[in-house]
Amino acid sequence: MSDSMYKVLLVDDELYALKAINSKVDWLQLDVIEVLQALNARQAKELLQQHKIDLMVCDIEMPGENGLELLEWVRENYPLTEAVFLTCHSEFEFAQQAITLGSLDYLLKPIKDYDAFTASLKKALDRVRRGREVEVLEASYENARNQWNTQQNLLFEKFWQDLFAQKQSMESESLNRSLKLNGIPLTNTSRIVIIMLSLEEWKEEFTERDEKILEYGIRNVATELILAGRPGMAIQDNNGLNMVLCYLEEDTSLDREELRNNCLKFLEAAEAYLYCHLSCYIGTEAPLSEVLQIYYKLQEIEHHTINDSRMVMFQEDVKELPHVLRLPIPELSGFQVLFETGDKQQLLERIHQYFLKPKFGVITSELLESIYHYYLQLLSTSIYKEGLVLTDVFTTKELRPVDSWRNLQQVAEWTTRVVSTGIEYRNSHSSKSSSSAIEKIKKYIEDHITKPLSREEIAAHVFLNAAYVSRLFKKETGKSLSEYIMYEKMERAKHMLTSSNLKISSIAEELGYVFLSHFTKIFKKVVGISPMDYRKKYQN
């Protein structure tokens, strides 16, 4: 309907009165495109429910429910509908009630001056027009506000993605400047809790697009149930890892039991409504300047957690974990970046300069041990990002050549040696390691394509964490694990359709589909035609 076109409802128990008004008013002059009529309140309500009525012209005295009672109902259900009253009486009480209920005018019957009546109708319709203009402005404002909020959330997420990808400087002044520039109400000392959402398995087969939509839903539900009104946000990093960032306000701390319960509610909701199994890994409280260590530590915990599933795990409860070590001294700028780019010469020069700086004070055995663990952690993190673990590269003796360190030079030599070996291995073997795991996974899927396959089962075959396997497979092949399995099943189905006379229902059952309709739907989605049409077209 145009903004200048209106619908009017006439309500009067006298039919002749309705006909008189309808015939004597120039409705086109008022931009009225439709005039509806009702003989009582019941009929009027039905028409109001079926049409968007802009103006109701109503008699007050009617048998049963009168006009005032009808207007009270209209005000509750259709508050934007204007009203003009007609009555045979001029009692002040009626006029007072009509005004209280929001009627614009109160006119006596029978109508003698139709010019005055038309003027009253125009006044009411002008108010409708102004109301529409306000609606448009409010909708425009709401749309602009939503766009701004969306844009702001994208800026927030981009900041965190850059930070976790080590594209954001962690130096205090630079960090605070970036936070302010992006409108994030935090500083480098603000305390953060990371809750990593480890996606372990989809309960059904989905396309990559559907999985992205569901992961968006996972982040929304996590925001609602885990944060539960607290400041923070849910994001996805550049590697596809979902997490919740909880901003702790000054002088407040998270209630551990409350957080655990919130996470359990989230896991239940995700399983029930988002068709997936997840686990929550909760980091310790840390200032924003130290969240990178927590971020990688949680990934290490996830990586080594193979058998457990659908659980809530606190970082502080993990007592012993291979190569998940403490970082007691300031980080070496750009270590991961240089390692990932394979710049061995520059990296070793940085390490050399690091050990030359007179910043360690009194050298104690505790300090030497701290430096050792610090570099071991950096090395572990860098190698992990390549899809490897330390034991893929080093022997136990190489990782710990002595029981106790005697001097700083000894630690420096060990650091140079293992970093040099690690970066050389990374440059020549990291892709081979990933490829080997992927080939094993593909072979396992091929050999078990007629059986139900879960991510956990596949991950166990290559001795890796399910969520990690999922991300690795997607990174290396461009397809999600479930999508790859679905396509492989359809390839097997195509072969069986053309090389055998098995019933289509038998083929579906052979490939693990309980319902033929489900199999047919997926086959048509992947191949483009139904199984029956495919057999007719390609058999023999």
C-alpha positions in Angstrom: 0.0 0.0 0.0 1.3 3.5 -0.9 2.1 5.8 2.1 -0.8 8.1 0.9 -3.4 5.4 0.6 -5.8 4.4 3.4 -8.4 1.9 4.5 -11.4 3.0 6.4 -13.9 0.9 8.5 -17.4 2.1 9.1 -19.2 0.6 12.1 -22.9 1.2 12.7 -25.9 -1.0 13.6 -28.1 1.0 11.2 -27.5 -0.1 7.6 -29.0 3.1 6.1 -26.4 5.2 8.1 -23.6 3.1 6.7 -24.9 3.6 3.1 -25.4 7.3 3.6 -21.8 7.9 4.8 -20.4 5.6 2.1 -22.2 7.4 -0.7 -21.9 11.0 0.5 -18.2 11.2 1.3 -15.7 11.8 -1.5 -13.3 9.0 -0.5 -10.9 9.4 -3.5 -10.3 13.0 -2.4 -9.2 11.6 1.0 -6.9 9.0 -0.7 -9.0 6.2 0.7 -8.8 3.1 -1.5 -11.2 0.8 0.4 -14.2 1.4 2.7 -15.3 -1.6 4.8 -18.5 -1.9 6.7 -19.6 -3.7 9.9 -23.0 -3.8 11.6 -21.7 -4.7 15.1 -18.5 -5.0 17.1 -18.1 -8.7 16.3 -18.0 -8.0 12.6 -15.7 -5.0 13.1 -13.2 -7.1 15.0 -13.1 -9.7 12.3 -12.4 -7.1 9.6 -9.7 -5.5 11.8 -8.0 -8.8 12.1 -8.2 -9.4 8.3 -7.2 -5.9 7.1 -4.8 -3.1 8.1 -7.4 -0.5 9.0 -6.1 3.1 9.2 -9.3 4.8 10.4 -12.4 3.5 12.2 -15.6 5.6 12.1 -17.9 4.1 14.8 -21.3 4.6 16.3 -21.2 4.6 20.1 -24.7 3.1 20.8 -24.9 -0.4 19.4 -26.6 -3.5 20.7 -24.3 -5.8 22.6 -20.8 -4.4 22.7 -20.9 -0.6 22.2 -18.5 1.6 20.3 -16.5 2.6 23.4 -15.9 -1.0 24.4 -14.9 -1.7 20.8 -12.4 1.2 20.8 -10.9 -0.1 24.0 -10.3 -3.4 22.3 -8.8 -1.7 19.3 -6.5 0.4 21.4 -5.1 -2.8 23.0 -4.7 -4.7 19.7 -4.3 -2.1 17.0 -3.0 1.1 18.6 -2.1 2.8 15.3 -5.7 2.7 14.1 -7.4 6.2 14.5 -11.0 6.6 15.5 -13.9 9.0 14.9 -17.1 8.5 16.9 -20.7 9.1 15.9 -23.7 9.2 18.4 -27.2 10.4 18.7 -26.5 11.9 22.1 -24.3 14.8 23.1 -23.8 13.8 26.7 -20.5 15.0 28.1 -19.8 11.6 29.7 -19.7 9.9 26.3 -17.4 12.6 24.9 -15.1 12.4 27.9 -14.8 8.6 27.5 -14.2 8.9 23.7 -11.4 11.4 24.3 -9.8 9.3 27.0 -9.7 6.3 24.7 -8.0 8.4 22.0 -10.8 9.2 19.6 -9.9 12.2 17.5 -13.5 13.5 17.1 -17.0 13.1 18.5 -19.8 13.9 16.0 -23.6 13.9 16.3 -25.9 11.8 14.2 -27.5 12.2 11.8 -24.7 13.9 9.9 -26.0 17.1 8.4 -22.8 18.9 7.4 -20.7 16.4 5.3 -18.1 19.0 4.6 -17.4 19.3 8.3 -17.5 15.5 8.6 -15.0 15.2 5.7 -12.8 17.7 7.5 -12.8 15.5 10.6 -11.9 12.4 8.5 -9.1 14.3 6.9 -7.8 15.4 10.3 -7.7 11.8 11.4 -6.1 10.5 8.2 -3.4 13.3 8.5 -2.6 11.9 11.9 -2.3 8.4 10.3 0.1 9.8 7.7 2.3 11.5 10.4 2.3 8.2 12.3 3.5 6.4 9.2 6.3 8.9 8.8 7.3 8.4 12.4 7.3 4.6 11.8 9.5 5.0 8.7 11.9 7.2 10.6 12.0 4.8 13.6 12.5 1.8 11.2 15.3 3.7 9.4 16.9 4.6 12.8 16.6 1.0 13.9 18.1 -0.3 10.7 21.0 2.2 11.0 21.6 1.2 14.6 21.6 -2.5 13.7 24.0 -1.9 10.8 26.3 0.1 13.2 26.1 -2.7 15.8 26.9 -5.3 13.1 29.8 -3.2 11.9 31.0 -2.6 15.4 30.9 -6.4 16.2 32.9 -7.1 13.0 35.5 -4.5 14.1 35.7 -6.2 17.5 36.0 -9.6 16.0 38.7 -8.4 13.5 40.7 -7.0 16.4 40.7 -10.3 18.3 41.4 -12.3 15.1 44.5 -10.1 14.4 45.6 -10.5 18.0 45.4 -14.3 18.0 47.1 -14.4 14.6 49.9 -12.3 16.2 49.3 -9.4 13.8 48.6 -7.1 16.7 51.4 -5.7 18.7 51.2 -6.7 22.4 53.2 -3.7 23.5 51.1 -1.7 26.0 50.9 1.6 24.2 50.1 0.0 20.8 47.6 -2.4 22.3 45.7 0.4 24.1 45.7 2.5 21.0 44.2 -0.3 18.9 41.6 -1.0 21.6 40.6 2.7 21.6 40.6 2.9 17.8 38.2 -0.1 17.6 35.9 1.2 20.3 36.6 -1.8 22.6 36.1 -0.8 26.2 39.2 -2.5 27.5 42.9 -1.8 28.3 46.0 -3.9 28.2 45.4 -4.7 31.9 41.8 -5.7 31.6 41.2 -9.2 32.8 39.9 -11.8 30.2 38.7 -15.3 30.5 38.9 -17.4 27.3 36.3 -20.3 26.9 37.4 -22.3 23.9 34.5 -24.1 22.2 36.0 -27.4 20.8 33.7 -28.7 18.0 34.1 -32.4 18.2 31.4 -33.9 15.9 28.4 -33.1 13.9 25.5 -35.4 14.6 24.3 -35.3 11.0 25.9 -34.8 7.5 26.0 -31.1 6.5 27.4 -29.1 3.6 30.2 -26.6 4.3 27.7 -23.8 4.0 25.3 -25.4 6.5 28.2 -26.0 8.9 29.1 -22.3 8.8 25.5 -21.3 9.5 25.4 -23.7 12.5 28.7 -22.5 13.8 27.3 -18.9 13.7 24.4 -20.3 15.8 26.9 -21.9 18.2 28.5 -18.6 18.8 25.2 -16.9 19.4 24.0 -19.5 21.8 27.3 -19.4 23.6 27.0 -15.7 24.0 23.5 -16.1 25.5 24.1 -19.0 27.8 27.8 -18.8 28.8 28.2 -15.1 29.1 24.6 -14.8 30.5 24.6 -11.0 30.4 28.2 -10.5 31.3 30.4 -8.3 29.1 32.2 -10.1 26.3 31.7 -11.7 22.9 32.0 -14.9 20.9 34.4 -15.0 18.0 35.9 -17.3 15.4 39.6 -17.0 14.8 41.3 -17.2 11.5 41.8 -21.0 11.9 38.1 -21.6 12.4 38.4 -22.0 16.2 35.3 -20.7 18.1 35.7 -19.2 21.5 33.9 -16.9 24.1 35.8 -14.0 25.5 34.5 -12.9 28.9 35.6 -9.4 30.0 35.9 -9.3 33.8 34.9 -6.0 35.3 37.1 -4.3 37.9 36.9 -6.0 41.4 34.8 -8.9 40.1 35.7 -12.5 39.4 33.9 -15.4 37.8 32.0 -17.8 39.9 33.6 -21.1 38.9 30.5 -23.3 39.6 28.2 -20.8 37.9 30.5 -20.8 34.8 30.6 -24.6 34.7 26.8 -24.8 34.9 26.5 -22.2 32.1 28.8 -24.2 29.9 26.9 -27.4 30.6 23.7 -25.7 29.6 25.3 -24.6 26.5 26.6 -28.1 25.6 23.1 -29.5 26.1 21.5 -26.8 23.9 24.1 -27.3 21.2 23.5 -31.0 21.1 19.7 -30.6 21.1 19.3 -27.7 18.7 22.6 -27.3 16.7 23.3 -31.0 16.0 26.8 -31.1 17.4 29.0 -32.4 20.3 31.3 -29.9 21.9 33.6 -29.4 24.9 34.5 -26.2 26.7 38.1 -25.5 27.7 38.2 -22.6 30.2 41.4 -20.6 30.6 42.6 -18.9 33.8 41.9 -15.2 34.3 44.6 -13.2 32.7 45.3 -9.6 31.7 44.6 -8.9 28.0 48.4 -8.6 27.4 48.8 -12.2 28.4 45.8 -13.9 26.6 48.0 -15.3 23.8 49.7 -17.7 26.2 46.2 -18.8 27.5 45.0 -19.2 23.9 47.8 -21.5 22.9 47.8 -23.4 26.2 44.1 -24.2 25.7 44.8 -25.6 22.3 47.6 -27.8 23.7 45.2 -29.1 26.3 42.6 -29.8 23.6 45.2 -31.4 21.4 46.2 -33.9 24.1 42.7 -34.7 25.2 41.8 -37.6 23.0 39.4 -39.9 24.9 37.2 -37.4 26.8 34.3 -35.7 25.0 31.4 -33.3 25.8 33.0 -32.0 28.9 33.9 -28.7 30.7 37.6 -28.5 31.6 39.3 -25.7 33.5 42.9 -25.0 32.7 43.9 -24.8 36.3 42.7 -28.4 36.9 45.2 -29.7 34.3 48.1 -30.8 36.5 50.3 -32.6 34.0 50.2 -32.3 30.2 53.1 -32.9 27.7 54.7 -29.7 26.7 52.1 -27.4 28.2 54.6 -25.3 30.2 54.7 -22.0 32.0 55.8 -18.7 30.4 57.5 -16.8 33.2 59.4 -14.1 31.3 58.5 -11.6 28.5 57.8 -13.1 25.1 60.4 -12.9 22.3 58.9 -10.5 19.7 58.0 -12.1 16.5 59.2 -15.7 17.4 56.1 -17.4 15.9 56.1 -15.1 12.8 59.8 -15.9 12.0 59.3 -19.6 12.7 56.2 -19.8 10.4 58.0 -17.9 7.6 61.0 -20.2 7.9 63.5 -17.3 8.5 66.1 -19.3 10.4 68.9 -16.7 10.2 66.8 -13.9 11.5 65.3 -16.0 14.2 68.6 -17.3 15.5 70.0 -13.7 15.5 67.0 -12.6 17.6 67.7 -15.4 20.1 71.4 -14.5 20.2 70.6 -10.8 20.9 68.1 -11.9 23.5 70.7 -13.8 25.6 73.2 -10.9 25.3 70.8 -8.4 27.0 71.8 -7.9 30.7 68.3 -8.2 32.0 68.3 -11.4 34.0 69.8 -10.0 37.2 71.1 -12.7 39.6 71.4 -16.0 37.8 69.7 -18.7 39.8 68.8 -22.3 39.0 65.1 -21.3 39.1 65.7 -18.6 36.5 67.5 -21.0 34.2 64.7 -23.5 34.5 62.2 -20.7 33.7 64.1 -19.7 30.5 64.2 -23.3 29.4 60.5 -23.8 29.9 59.8 -20.5 28.2 61.6 -21.4 25.0 60.2 -24.9 25.1 56.7 -23.5 25.2 57.4 -21.1 22.3 58.8 -23.9 20.3 55.9 -26.2 21.1 53.4 -23.6 20.2 55.0 -22.8 16.8 55.3 -26.5 15.9 51.7 -27.1 17.0 50.5 -24.5 14.6 52.1 -26.6 11.8 50.1 -29.6 12.9 53.0 -31.2 14.8 54.0 -31.9 18.4 57.5 -31.8 19.9 57.9 -35.6 20.0 57.5 -35.6 16.2 60.7 -33.7 15.9 62.9 -34.4 19.0 64.0 -37.3 21.2 63.5 -37.0 24.9 67.2 -36.5 25.3 67.2 -33.6 22.9 64.3 -31.9 24.7 66.0 -32.3 28.1 69.7 -32.9 27.7 70.6 -32.3 31.4 68.9 -32.8 34.7 69.7 -29.3 35.8 71.1 -26.2 34.1 74.4 -24.8 35.3 74.7 -21.5 33.5 73.0 -19.1 31.0 75.3 -20.1 28.2 74.3 -23.7 28.5 70.6 -22.7 28.1 71.4 -20.4 25.2 73.3 -23.2 23.3 70.4 -25.6 23.9 67.9 -23.0 22.7 69.9 -22.2 19.5 70.2 -25.9 18.8 66.6 -27.0 19.2 65.2 -23.9 17.4 67.5 -24.5 14.5 66.5 -28.2 14.3 62.8 -27.3 14.7 62.7 -24.7 12.0 64.6 -27.0 9.6 62.2 -29.8 10.3 59.3 -27.5 9.9 60.5 -26.3 6.5 60.9 -29.8 5.1 58.5 -32.0 7.0 55.5 -30.2 8.4 53.4 -30.5 5.2 54.4 -34.2 4.9 53.2 -34.9 8.4 49.9 -33.3 7.8 49.6 -35.0 4.4 50.3 -38.4 6.0 47.6 -37.9 8.5 45.1 -36.8 5.8 46.0 -39.8 3.6 45.4 -42.2 6.6 42.0 -40.5 7.3 41.0 -40.8 3.6 42.0 -44.5 3.5 40.1 -45.2 6.7 37.0 -43.5 5.3 37.3 -45.5 2.1 37.6 -48.8 3.9 34.7 -48.1 6.3 32.4 -46.1 3.9 29.5 -48.6 4.4 29.6 -48.2 8.2 28.5 -45.2 10.4 31.6 -43.0 10.7 32.1 -40.5 13.5 34.8 -37.8 13.9 35.9 -39.3 17.2 36.4 -42.7 15.6 38.4 -41.3 12.7 40.5 -39.1 15.1 41.2 -42.2 17.3 42.5 -44.0 14.2 45.2 -41.4 13.7 45.7 -40.8 17.5 44.6 -37.1 17.4 41.9 -35.0 19.0 38.6 -34.9 17.1 38.3 -31.2 16.9 41.9 -30.8 15.8 41.4 -33.5 13.1 38.4 -31.6 11.8 40.3 -28.4 11.5 43.4 -30.1 10.0 41.3 -31.9 7.4 39.4 -28.8 6.4 42.7 -26.8 6.1 44.4 -29.5 3.9 41.5 -30.6 1.7 39.2 -27.6 1.6 36.3 -29.8 2.7 34.9 -30.5 6.1 35.2 -34.1 7.3 31.4 -34.7 7.2 31.1 -33.2 3.7 34.0 -35.4 2.4 32.3 -38.5 3.9 29.0 -37.5 2.3 30.6 -37.1 -1.1 32.5 -40.3 -0.8 29.3 -42.2 0.0 27.6 -40.7 -3.0 30.6 -41.8 -5.2 30.2 -45.3 -3.8 26.4 -45.1 -4.5 27.0 -44.1 -8.1 29.3 -47.1 -8.6 26.8 -49.5 -7.0 23.9 -48.1 -9.1 25.7 -48.6 -12.4 27.5 -51.9 -11.6 24.8 -53.9 -9.8 21.1 -54.6 -9.8 20.7 -54.0 -6.1 17.5 -52.2 -5.1 18.1 -48.5 -4.4 16.8 -49.1 -0.9 19.4 -51.8 -0.4 22.1 -49.5 -1.6 20.9 -46.8 0.8 20.9 -49.3 3.7 24.4 -50.6 2.7 25.7 -47.0 3.0 24.2 -46.5 6.4 21.1 -44.6 5.5 18.1 -45.7 7.5 15.5 -43.8 5.5 15.5 -44.1 1.7 14.0 -40.5 1.4 17.1 -39.1 3.2 19.5 -41.0 0.9 17.6 -39.8 -2.2 17.6 -36.2 -1.0 21.3 -36.2 -0.4 22.1 -38.0 -3.7 20.0 -35.5 -5.7 21.7 -32.6 -3.8 25.2 -33.9 -4.6 24.7 -35.5 -8.0 21.9 -33.3 -9.4 19.5 -36.1 -10.3 17.7 -38.9 -8.3 19.3 -42.3 -7.9 16.7 -43.9 -10.2 17.3 -41.4 -12.9 21.1 -41.9 -12.5 20.8 -45.6 -12.9 18.6 -45.2 -16.0 21.0 -42.8 -17.6 24.3 -44.5 -16.8 23.8 -48.3 -16.3 25.1 -50.4 -19.2 
